[in-house]
Amino acid sequence: MKQKINHILVIAPAGRVDLQELQKGIELLRNAGFKVETGENINKIQGPFAGRDAERLADLQWALDHPEADAIWMARGGYGLTRIIDNIQTKGFLSKPKVILGFSDITALFLDSRFEKFPLIHSSMIESITKDELLMLKDLLNNKQQTLNCKSNREQSSLKGAITGGNLSLIVNQLGIVNPEFFKGKILFLEEIAEYDYKIDRMIVQLKRAGVFRNIKALLLGAFSETINGRFPLSGVYDSIVEEAKIYEIPCFYDLPSGHIHPNHPLIFNLQTELQFTSGELNIKYLF
């Protein structure tokens, strides 16, 4: 990622936004010195969506085609991107690539092979971003590395690879659309919110049966926040996933501070990285 981020486009391709909270996020960006433009349909409402499919698609296409902007930042997640993603055109984006930022429902775009060669940033949405989270993102882009506290199934570990992934439910939803080969040789990041423990286990088993775990280099597990225990609770969400990682003899780094939590530490997808883990700290160096 060679270009600096100065000019940001804010759109809502999924859930309807809280305009008051959105404005707070936009002002935060502007006060930090960024030029910000919003899609013309960002304040639309159609049930749970930020406008009709055609309106959200129009804003997404406008952002992809924009001839000057450096970044596209999602206002919020929710649900709705998969309803329109097959209709986007990438010609304008390829002529003027932009960094795309967001998480949760935006996982569908993270897994779209048309964007596989471009840096995508798993980060807080504009509607909910805090000043500290914006500072963490600016620090990451300036220093090209970060150190996160986490746990691991290895005492020490060192590896290289590009990070990909996102929200567990969305990844499972895309199986059959995204070929398992997409994950080959990559470091898979997963996070989730408000799911029953047994449903999380079922989705992990589904990823395994689909062949996703077969050729990945490592697992990064972010926050599994607000997990709901079933009638007969599992021993622990991380425990069951780490057990699956053991089958494939892959490093597993878990309880990373990234996902549906604050602060939501950003991660850059699709760039080659060097990972070094020791003494409860994971150092990620991004090879720009």
C-alpha positions in Angstrom: 0.0 0.0 0.0 2.1 2.9 -1.3 -0.4 5.7 -1.4 -1.3 7.7 1.7 -4.9 8.0 2.8 -6.2 11.6 2.5 -9.5 11.4 0.7 -12.1 9.1 2.2 -15.5 8.0 0.8 -18.1 6.8 3.3 -20.9 4.6 2.2 -23.4 2.2 3.7 -23.9 -0.9 1.5 -25.6 -2.9 4.2 -27.5 -1.9 7.4 -29.3 1.4 7.9 -27.2 4.0 9.8 -27.7 6.1 12.8 -27.2 9.5 11.3 -26.2 11.2 14.5 -23.5 8.6 15.3 -22.4 8.6 11.7 -21.9 12.4 11.8 -19.7 12.0 15.0 -17.5 9.6 13.1 -17.3 11.8 10.0 -16.4 14.8 12.2 -13.7 12.7 13.9 -12.1 12.0 10.5 -12.4 15.6 9.3 -10.9 16.9 12.6 -8.0 14.5 11.9 -7.4 16.2 8.6 -9.1 13.8 6.2 -11.3 15.0 3.3 -14.6 13.1 3.6 -17.4 12.5 1.1 -20.5 10.5 1.6 -22.6 8.5 -0.8 -25.8 10.3 -1.8 -28.0 7.5 -0.5 -26.3 7.0 2.8 -29.3 8.3 4.8 -31.9 6.2 3.0 -33.9 3.6 4.9 -35.6 0.4 3.5 -36.5 -1.9 6.4 -33.2 -3.0 8.0 -31.2 -1.7 5.0 -29.6 1.7 4.2 -31.9 2.1 1.2 -33.1 -0.2 -1.6 -30.6 -2.6 -3.2 -30.3 -0.3 -6.2 -29.5 2.7 -4.0 -26.9 0.9 -2.0 -25.4 -0.6 -5.2 -25.2 2.9 -6.7 -23.2 4.3 -3.8 -20.9 1.3 -3.7 -20.3 1.6 -7.5 -19.8 5.4 -7.1 -17.1 4.8 -4.5 -15.3 2.1 -6.5 -15.3 4.3 -9.6 -14.2 7.5 -7.9 -11.3 9.0 -9.8 -9.6 10.8 -6.9 -10.3 9.2 -3.5 -7.8 7.0 -1.6 -10.1 5.0 0.6 -13.6 3.6 0.9 -14.8 3.3 4.5 -18.0 1.6 5.4 -20.4 3.5 7.7 -21.6 0.3 9.4 -22.2 -3.4 8.9 -25.5 -5.2 9.5 -26.7 -7.2 6.6 -27.1 -6.4 2.9 -23.8 -6.5 1.0 -24.3 -10.0 -0.4 -27.6 -8.8 -2.0 -25.7 -6.5 -4.3 -22.1 -7.6 -4.5 -22.5 -9.7 -7.6 -23.6 -6.6 -9.6 -20.6 -4.4 -9.0 -18.1 -3.6 -11.7 -14.4 -3.2 -10.9 -13.0 -1.5 -14.0 -13.0 2.0 -12.3 -11.5 0.5 -9.1 -8.7 -1.1 -11.0 -7.8 2.1 -12.7 -7.8 3.9 -9.3 -7.4 1.4 -6.5 -8.5 2.4 -3.1 -8.1 1.0 0.4 -11.3 -0.5 1.7 -12.1 -0.4 5.4 -14.7 -2.0 7.6 -15.6 -5.4 9.1 -18.5 -7.8 9.9 -20.9 -7.8 6.9 -18.1 -6.4 4.7 -16.4 -9.9 5.0 -18.2 -10.8 1.8 -16.1 -8.2 0.0 -12.9 -9.4 1.8 -13.5 -12.8 0.3 -14.2 -11.6 -3.2 -11.3 -12.7 -5.5 -11.6 -9.5 -7.5 -10.1 -7.6 -4.5 -7.6 -10.3 -3.5 -4.5 -8.4 -4.7 -5.4 -5.2 -2.9 -5.0 -4.1 0.7 -8.2 -4.3 2.7 -8.4 -3.2 6.3 -10.5 -5.0 8.9 -11.3 -2.0 11.1 -14.0 -0.2 13.0 -16.9 1.3 11.1 -17.4 5.1 10.8 -20.6 4.9 12.8 -18.9 3.5 15.9 -15.2 4.4 15.6 -13.5 6.0 18.6 -10.6 8.5 18.6 -8.4 5.8 20.0 -9.2 3.4 17.2 -8.5 6.1 14.6 -5.1 6.7 16.3 -4.4 3.0 16.2 -5.1 2.8 12.5 -2.9 5.9 11.7 -0.1 4.4 13.8 -0.4 1.0 12.0 -0.2 2.7 8.6 2.8 4.9 9.6 4.8 2.1 11.4 3.7 -0.8 9.2 3.7 -3.2 12.2 1.8 -3.8 15.5 2.0 -5.9 18.6 -1.1 -7.5 20.0 -1.5 -9.4 23.2 -3.0 -12.9 22.7 -2.6 -16.6 23.5 -1.3 -19.4 21.4 -1.0 -23.2 21.1 2.7 -22.7 20.6 5.2 -21.3 23.0 7.0 -19.5 20.2 6.2 -19.2 16.5 7.4 -17.5 13.4 5.7 -17.5 10.0 4.9 -15.5 6.9 1.7 -15.1 4.9 -1.1 -12.8 4.0 -4.1 -12.4 6.4 -7.6 -12.9 5.2 -11.0 -13.7 6.7 -13.4 -11.8 8.9 -16.7 -12.7 10.4 -17.2 -16.4 10.9 -20.9 -16.5 10.0 -20.2 -14.6 6.8 -17.3 -16.8 5.8 -19.5 -19.9 6.3 -22.3 -18.2 4.3 -19.9 -17.8 1.4 -18.8 -21.4 1.2 -19.8 -22.7 -2.2 -19.3 -19.2 -3.6 -15.7 -18.8 -2.4 -13.5 -21.8 -3.4 -11.6 -23.3 -0.4 -8.4 -22.7 -2.5 -8.9 -19.0 -1.9 -7.5 -19.6 1.7 -4.5 -21.7 0.6 -1.3 -20.5 2.1 -3.0 -17.7 4.0 -3.5 -16.8 7.6 -7.2 -17.1 8.4 -8.7 -14.5 10.8 -12.1 -15.2 12.5 -14.3 -13.2 14.8 -18.0 -13.5 15.8 -20.7 -11.9 18.0 -23.9 -13.0 19.7 -23.9 -16.7 18.5 -24.6 -19.8 20.5 -21.5 -21.8 21.5 -22.7 -24.9 19.7 -23.5 -22.9 16.5 -19.9 -21.5 16.5 -18.6 -25.1 16.9 -20.9 -26.2 14.0 -19.6 -23.4 11.7 -16.0 -24.3 12.6 -16.7 -28.0 11.7 -18.3 -26.8 8.5 -15.1 -24.9 7.6 -13.1 -28.0 8.3 -15.3 -30.3 6.2 -15.2 -27.8 3.3 -11.4 -28.1 3.3 -10.7 -24.5 4.5 -8.3 -25.6 7.3 -6.4 -28.0 5.1 -3.9 -25.6 3.6 -3.9 -22.4 5.7 -0.7 -21.4 7.5 -2.3 -20.3 10.8 -5.4 -19.3 12.6 -6.0 -15.9 14.1 -9.0 -15.8 16.5 -10.3 -12.4 17.4 -13.1 -11.6 19.8 -16.0 -14.0 20.1 -18.1 -11.5 22.0 -21.5 -12.0 23.6 -21.3 -15.7 23.0 -24.5 -17.5 24.3 -24.2 -20.8 26.1 -26.5 -23.5 24.9 -28.5 -25.7 27.2 -25.4 -27.8 27.7 -22.5 -25.4 27.4 -19.3 -26.3 25.6 -16.1 -26.1 27.5 -15.1 -22.9 25.7 -15.2 -21.4 22.2 -11.5 -21.0 21.8 -10.8 -24.5 23.2 -12.8 -26.2 20.6 -11.2 -24.2 17.7 -7.7 -24.8 19.0 -8.5 -28.5 19.1 -9.4 -28.4 15.4 -6.1 -26.5 14.7 -4.2 -29.3 16.4 -5.5 -31.8 13.9 -3.8 -29.8 11.1 -0.7 -29.0 13.1 -1.1 -25.3 12.4 -0.3 -22.4 14.8 -3.4 -20.8 16.4 -3.3 -17.4 18.0 -6.4 -16.6 19.9 -8.1 -13.9 22.1 -6.8 -11.1 19.8 -8.4 -7.7 20.6 -10.1 -7.4 17.2 -13.8 -7.8 16.3 -17.1 -6.6 17.7 -15.4 -5.0 20.7 -13.8 -1.7 21.7 -11.1 -1.1 21.0 -11.2 -3.0 17.7 -7.6 -3.2 16.7 -7.2 -3.0 12.9 -5.7 -5.7 10.7 -4.5 -5.4 7.1 -5.6 -8.1 4.8 -3.9 -9.3 1.6 -0.4 -8.0 2.3 2.4 -10.3 3.1 3.2 -10.3 6.8 5.8 -11.6 9.1 4.3 -13.0 12.4 6.4 -13.5 15.5 4.9 -14.8 18.7 6.6 -15.0 22.1 5.6 -14.5 25.7 2.0 -13.7 25.0 2.7 -11.1 22.3 2.1 -11.4 18.6 4.2 -9.0 16.5 2.8 -8.4 13.0 5.0 -6.8 10.4 3.3 -5.8 7.2 5.5 -5.9 4.1 4.2 -2.9 2.1 
